[in-house]
């Protein structure tokens, strides 16, 4: 290292260095680009065989194998990877995901600047000589291509702003520019010309890597595009896509007003809105088809020897649901060209008056606390349906990206408590432990280097030590059974979003924690998910098409938050599935009420077993409940004050009413015994924690904690996040010991503070 450069940095620091500041200085020194040519550096890789990676399903779930050897799938990435690489190495990370703005190096048809990119890889491997790389490859469209193909650009139903076009975003080494997904001057994903040309560029890049010494270190490819690079359609807030390519593919496209208007309140009427419903179905199929175009290229260009990763499937908490692009999951899950699905955990913000927006405590309008998403004591709940991913033989990688006490002014990511060292360590322990015990993989994503102060979020010794500790614990997962032990599951049906109120109908809806959530997705999805995480029992999350005969033996309680759009044959299949199973089923709001051609109240009654009165006058989604118990009846008010229609009232003398609409006192929450199973109807959401725990007990589910703690588990590992201060009894499904020592036993007496995390393994 140059002595003059060391002295310059020391002078800038005032000559006094703490442990943390020296770590940052060392990163700056080592991040200096190497003067040697890539070919010279890559000669060090000569003789290394081509890397091969795959996902194998064994011992209860998906496992990552690299060059025939099992490896714990704990990765790291950063918006300034060269600045924090040294700390990542100290923390034990060998799997690194550099972010590559691939379009930056695409200079013209069949013209690429791979030399500059090779220099970046050389610098990275100089800092991380033992690393294996899974590059995230941004497939946005370069300016020269857009100029050459004006008819292939996205068209919008709503106005866009001049400042959203032709953005000049500074790039980091690797060609990545934070915020590049804000560009609305982009090619339509329906464009065959764009797919062809971008596919040729993408294939050329893979072939370049696979014919270079980097073939021994690159183990997979992660194609990305769209808003934030997560395959959310560009300019979703302006309702894409009116382009000629999309018109050629779909035919007539409904105008923006038709898309934003549902003719029956929270629901679309198929007799009046078939064109809109069909448009959204085919629009999402186009997005899926685009994604698969590039994942198939990964497999064909690597002879199936490298991993293919994709962002997809944000179910609980997806902004701009109808436009963003996650409503066609089955082809993604069934594709043999995808190995790994990835996504961040919850970003929910608070809706509680007086709290700072970036905190994440959620309450309903009756004052019921529903839970916390991020921060100390948050559940860190995954937005994807992890059990579904596992059943399709794929791995899920969770993105963990909380800011820390090293950058406390950044408010959006860390949540409550992140401003202190103790709080930061609780949050990260929660994230690392949940990844470990649930049998998933994950990556730690450091946004810090591109922030104003340029400090890595995870570059302090306590955080490095914690990450290294969980790398060590992860090595033990090889012997652990990671199969599910859940007795309850929530089942989702994305087709319902084709027939529910558009997200823009209420925007901006500040009471819902986000300007971009629709009513159903927010209250029935994200907020109900907060409650589900506090049952104090493990829980699975599935799509309806995942249900199998074995699930009636596996689960005692099933929740159906939004299965509104069902055909008669699908209802028959569900009833056959449930008959004689002994399962309790909770149906929300309007199960089976809509088919492809009309409203079907008869189907709704057939599916649930209840008779209903249709309430067409708007009213509050508020229920007054009476929950029976050993010590008498508990009064509970729940729901949302917004006046909506339609609503439904139970009219059935054979049903037990446990809740009534607040305004009319007509039954809105009821239980009924069916043919060998129990049906529960809930007219509103979210159902609060006490009611959901009561339903779980009625269904025969054992709650693991006697407090409303968050419990996550697989067969051989478990974790608890304390929901309150004080003592509690945790009863596991089999004897385990805490990772920090102690006896192996099934019942553990714990005295914890709010947000404390405990991890157990067999």
Residue, then its C-alpha position, 0 to 999 in steps of 0.5 A: x500500500x502507498x505510504x502517502x495514501x495511508x497518511x492522507x486517510x489518517x489525516x482525514x480521520x484526525x489521526x485517531x482511529x477506533x476499531x470501527x474506523x480502522x476497519x473502514x480505513x482498511x476497506x478503503x485501502x483494499x478497495x483501491x482498484x488493482x493496477x494489474x490487468x484481469x488476465x494477469x490476475x485471472x492466471x491465479x485461477x488457472x487449473x481450477x475446474x469449472x464450478x458446478x452448483x445445484x439444489x438437492x432436496x434431502x433430509x427435509x428440504x432443499x440443500x445447496x451443493x457446490x462442486x459436489x459438496x454441501x454448503x450453507x447458503x449464507x450470502x452477502x452483497x452490497x451497493x458498494x461491495x469493494x468497500x466492505x469486502x474485507x469485513x464480509x470475508x472476516x464474517x465468514x462469507x464465501x458466497x458473494x452476490x455482486x450487483x452488475x448493471x449489465x446494460x452498462x456494458x452493452x455498447x451496441x448490437x454485438x458490442x460489449x465492454x467485458x474488459x471493464x467488467x473483468x477488472x471489477x471481478x478481478x478487484x473483487x476476487x483480490x479482496x475475497x480470494x476464496x469467494x464464489x460469485x452469484x452475480x445479480x445481472x440488471x437487464x434494463x435497456x441502454x439508451x442507444x437501444x431505446x433511441x433505435x426502437x421507439x415503438x417498443x417502449x412502454x406506454x402508460x395509462x396515466x401521465x408520467x413526469x419528464x423527470x422520470x425519463x432518461x435519468x442520469x444515475x451515477x453507477x458504482x463499480x460493476x455498472x450498478x446505479x441505485x435507483x435505476x428502476x425509477x426510469x419509465x422510458x423502458x422497453x415493453x416486456x412484451x417486445x419480442x425484439x427487446x427479448x431477442x436482443x437482450x437475450x443475445x446480450x445476456x447469453x454473450x455475457x454468460x458465454x464470456x464468463x463460462x469461457x474465462x477463468x471466472x468459470x471456476x468462481x461464478x456458480x449461478x446467474x440472477x437476471x433482474x429487471x424492473x422497479x428496484x430490479x425485482x421484476x416489478x413492471x416499470x412505471x407501475x404507478x402509471x398503469x403500464x402497458x399500452x405499447x404496440x408490443x403489448x397490444x399485439x400480444x393481448x389485443x385491446x387494453x382497457x383504459x386506466x379508468x376501467x382498470x381503477x374502477x371496480x363496479x361492485x365495491x371491493x369486487x369486480x363484476x365479471x358480467x361487466x368487467x370481463x375485459x379488465x379481468x382478462x387483461x390482468x390475467x394475460x398481463x401477468x402471464x406476459x411478465x412470467x413469460x419474460x422472466x422464463x425467457x432469461x432463466x431458460x437462457x441461464x440453463x441452456x448456456x451453462x448446460x444446466x450446471x449453474x444456478x438460476x435465481x429470480x425475484x418473485x412471489x411477494x404475496x404478503x405485502x406487495x405494492x401496486x398488486x395488480x400492476x407489479x407482476x406476481x400474480x402468475x406463480x404456478x409456471x414459475x414454481x413448476x419451471x425446471x429453469x429456476x433453482x432459487x426464489x429470492x425476496x426481502x422480508x416485510x417492510x411494513x410501516x406503522x399506522x399508529x398515530x404519533x409513531x414515526x412512520x418507519x416504525x412498524x407496529x400495526x393496529x386495527x381501527x378497534x385498537x388491537x395491536x396486530x404485531x410488529x414487522x421490523x425492528x426489535x421484537x418484529x417478526x421479520x416475516x417473509x413475504x413469500x410462501x416458503x413452504x410452496x417454494x420448498x414443495x416445488x424443489x426450490x430454495x428460498x433466499x431471504x434478503x436481510x437488509x436492516x440498517x444498524x447503529x452505524x447509520x441510525x439516521x436512515x429510517x426505512x430499513x432497520x425499524x424500532x431499536x436499530x439505533x443502538x448496538x444492543x438493538x441492532x444485534x437483536x434484530x440481526x440475531x432474529x434475521x440470521x436465526x430465522x434463516x437458520x431454523x426455517x431451512x432457507x438461505x439468505x443474503x445480508x445486503x449492505x446499502x451503507x456504502x452508497x449512503x451519504x456517510x459512506x459507512x458499511x452497515x455491518x462493518x463493526x466487530x460485534x456484527x462481524x462476530x455475530x455473522x461468523x457465529x451463525x456461519x458456524x451454526x449453519x455448518x451444523x445444518x447438514x445433519x439437521x432435518x429441516x422439514x416443516x413441523x407446522x400444524x396450521x397453514x395459510x392458503x393463498x389464491x392470487x387469481x382473486x386479485x384479478x377481481x378485487x378493488x384496484x390498489x389505486x382506488x384509495x391511494x394515497x391511503x395513509x392509514x394503511x402504512x403505504x400509499x401503494x397497497x390495496x385494501x385486500x392485500x393490506x388487511x387480509x394479507x400483510x396485516x393478517x400475516x403479522x397476527x399469524x406470526x404471533x400464534x406461538x406455533x409454527x405455520x406454513x404458507x401455500x398457494x391453493x394449487x399446492x394442496x395435496x391429500x396428505x395435507x388433511x393429515x398434516x394440518x389441523x387448521x387452514x386459513x383462506x384469506x382471499x379465495x374469492x375467485x373460484x370455478x365450480x369444479x375448484x369448489x368441488x375439489x376443495x370440498x372433496x379434499x376437506x370431507x372427513x378430514x377433521x380439519x378446521x377451515x377459516x374462510x375470509x370475506x367472500x370465498x367462492x363468490x366470483x366465477x369467470x362469468x358471474x357472481x355465484x352466491x350459491x357457490x359461496x354457500x356450497x363451499x362454506x356450508x353457511x347461508x348468507x344475506x348479501x349486504x349491498x349498502x356500504x358499512x364499516x368492516x367492524x365486528x363485535x365478537x364474543x369468544x367463549x372460554x372456560x372462564x366465561x365469554x371474552x368481548x372483542x371488537x375488531x376490524x376496520x372503520x372504512x365503509x365498504x360493500x359488499x358485505x355478507x351476513x350469516x343466516x343459518x340456524x345451525x351455525x354458532x354465531x360468535x361475532x356480529x357486524x357492528x352497525x347491524x348486529x347481523x352475524x359476521x363471524x360464525x362456526x359450523x360443523x360440516x361433513x367431518x370438518x369444521x367451517x368458520x366464516x369471518x366477514x372481515x380482516x384482520x382477525x386479531x391475535x386473541x381470536x386467532x389463538x382461540x381458533x387454533x386451540x379449538x382446532x387442537x393445535x398446541x401453542x408452543x409458548x404461553x405468551x404471544x411470542x413469535x415461534x419458527x421451527x423445523x424438525x431439528x431447530x426452533x427459535x422464539x422472539x419474545x413479544x413482551x417482558x417477563x417469564x414464559x414457558x416454551x414447550x417444543x415438539x421434542x427435546x432441544x438445547x439452546x445454542x448457547x448451552x444448557x440441558x436438552x429438554x422439551x420444556x424451557x422456562x425463560x425470563x426474557x425482555x421484549x425482542x430477545x431471541x432464543x435459538x434451540x437445536x436437537 
